[in-house]
Amino acid sequence: MTKEIILDKVKAFPPLDDTVTKVMAVCNDIESSVGDLAKVVKSDPMTTTNILKAANSPLYGFSREIKSIEQAVSIFGMETVKGFAFSSFLQKKPDLDLSPYGIDSRDFASISEQQNSFVAKWYKGKRAKLDVLILPSFLMEIGKIVLSSLVIEHNKKDEFQALIKQVKSLDDMQSLEKKVFGITNEEVTGILLQDWNFDPMMYNAIKYLNNPEQAEESVREFAQILQVVKTVISTQPLNLDESVPTALSLIEKYGLDRKSFEMVVKEHFQLESV
């Protein structure tokens, strides 16, 4: 497959649904309130269910039961609610088939939430960074939807699944996608988010996730953080005995917050030590 075919497929990706469009409009309006956002969310049963389910799961670790969507929206914040709206939009796509990567839509949604909650806990209290990181942490693997659909359309599913089974690391995955498609999932995701008029900081953080050193200085740290998160939580099976030390090496290399990272890793994976 050529890169041009991939780009054509990205351009043909279905437009955002009414809920996502309204959520983005409310979030981008400085005059809007939590109540305004909750009203939009409540008009979409799947988004409402997903948000309340997540708010009351151990994943996000809230200390009390969240009974109303107003409470959930207030606690999560607008950027996280955007992420849930996008996740619900993708789950509602009847042709969403990620089987070439060995996962289904529920796996994908669960992993996206785990990546998001990990970032939220790691950088808790660092509002300026979270404002950039929260949404990309939710969406950094959606390019796989485009790539999967191409594999299926070209009747290469069995062949691709056999190659996926040989993947042992994120570097292996990057190399495989480059070989098969000429482009990585992260690059496809970046193009999608750019087409959806996301902030350049957000889509470039994903675009350069595999190679943060190539990103502009203003984006580099965000790409580094996403790279670390994806090193320990990904759509592909990971061996924690290998992935956690790799992540710690990256943290040392980049000068990121190791202490908070270790705390979140122990909590997330229920480990006694890191």
Residue pairs with C-beta under 8 A, 6 or more apart in sequence:
1 150
1 154
1 180
1 181
1 182
2 182
3 181
3 182
3 183
5 150
6 146
6 147
6 150
6 181
6 182
6 183
6 188
7 191
9 146
9 149
9 150
10 146
10 188
10 191
10 192
10 195
11 195
13 146
13 192
13 195
14 93
16 24
16 89
16 196
17 89
17 92
19 40
19 41
19 43
19 44
19 47
19 85
19 88
19 89
20 82
20 85
20 86
20 89
22 40
22 43
23 37
23 40
23 41
23 81
23 82
23 85
24 82
24 85
26 32
26 36
26 37
26 40
26 78
27 37
27 78
27 79
27 81
27 82
29 36
34 70
34 73
34 74
35 70
37 73
37 78
37 81
38 69
38 70
38 73
41 47
41 48
41 51
41 69
41 73
41 81
41 85
42 48
42 69
44 85
44 88
46 88
46 91
46 92
47 84
47 85
47 88
48 69
50 84
50 87
50 88
50 91
50 109
51 69
51 72
51 73
51 76
51 81
51 84
52 66
52 69
52 72
54 60
54 84
54 113
54 117
55 62
55 66
55 71
55 72
55 75
55 76
56 62
56 65
56 66
59 113
59 114
59 117
60 76
60 117
60 120
61 117
61 121
61 267
62 75
66 72
66 75
73 81
76 84
77 134
79 130
79 131
79 134
79 135
80 116
80 120
80 134
80 138
82 134
82 135
82 138
83 112
83 116
83 134
83 135
83 137
83 138
83 139
84 138
86 135
86 138
86 139
86 142
87 109
87 112
87 113
87 138
90 96
90 105
90 108
90 109
90 142
90 145
91 105
91 109
93 145
95 149
96 105
96 108
96 145
97 148
97 149
97 152
98 104
98 105
98 107
98 108
98 144
98 145
98 148
98 235
99 148
99 152
99 157
99 161
100 147
100 148
100 151
100 152
100 156
100 157
100 160
100 161
100 164
101 144
101 148
101 164
101 235
101 236
102 161
102 164
102 165
102 236
103 111
103 235
107 235
108 141
108 144
108 235
111 141
111 233
111 234
111 235
112 138
112 139
112 141
113 138
114 233
114 268
115 137
115 138
115 140
115 141
115 229
115 230
115 233
116 134
116 137
116 138
117 268
118 137
118 229
118 232
118 233
118 264
118 268
119 130
119 133
119 134
119 137
119 225
119 226
119 229
120 130
120 134
120 137
121 260
121 264
121 267
121 268
122 225
122 229
122 257
122 260
122 261
122 264
123 129
123 130
123 133
123 225
123 257
123 260
124 130
124 260
129 221
129 222
129 225
132 199
132 201
132 202
132 205
132 222
133 205
133 222
133 225
133 226
135 198
135 202
136 193
136 202
136 203
136 205
136 206
136 222
136 226
137 226
137 229
139 189
139 193
139 206
140 186
140 189
140 206
140 209
140 226
140 230
141 185
141 189
141 230
141 234
141 235
142 189
142 192
143 184
143 185
143 186
143 187
143 188
143 189
143 190
143 191
143 192
144 185
144 188
144 235
146 188
146 192
147 177
147 181
147 185
147 188
150 181
151 157
151 160
151 180
160 180
163 176
163 180
164 176
164 236
166 172
167 173
167 176
167 236
169 242
169 246
170 210
170 230
170 231
170 234
170 236
173 185
173 236
174 184
174 210
177 183
177 184
177 185
178 184
184 210
186 206
186 207
186 208
186 209
186 210
187 207
189 203
189 206
189 207
190 203
190 204
190 206
190 207
191 203
191 207
193 202
193 203
193 206
194 200
194 203
200 219
201 218
201 219
201 222
204 215
204 216
204 219
204 223
205 215
205 219
205 222
205 223
205 226
206 223
206 226
207 215
207 223
208 214
208 215
208 219
208 220
208 223
209 223
209 226
209 227
209 230
210 227
211 223
212 220
212 221
212 223
212 224
212 227
212 254
213 220
215 223
221 254
221 256
224 250
224 254
224 256
225 256
227 250
228 247
228 250
228 251
228 254
228 256
228 261
231 238
231 243
231 246
231 247
231 250
232 238
232 240
232 243
232 244
232 247
232 265
233 268
240 269
240 271
244 265
244 274
247 261
247 265
248 258
248 261
248 262
248 274
250 256
251 257
251 258
251 261
252 258
262 274
265 271
265 274
266 272
266 273
266 274
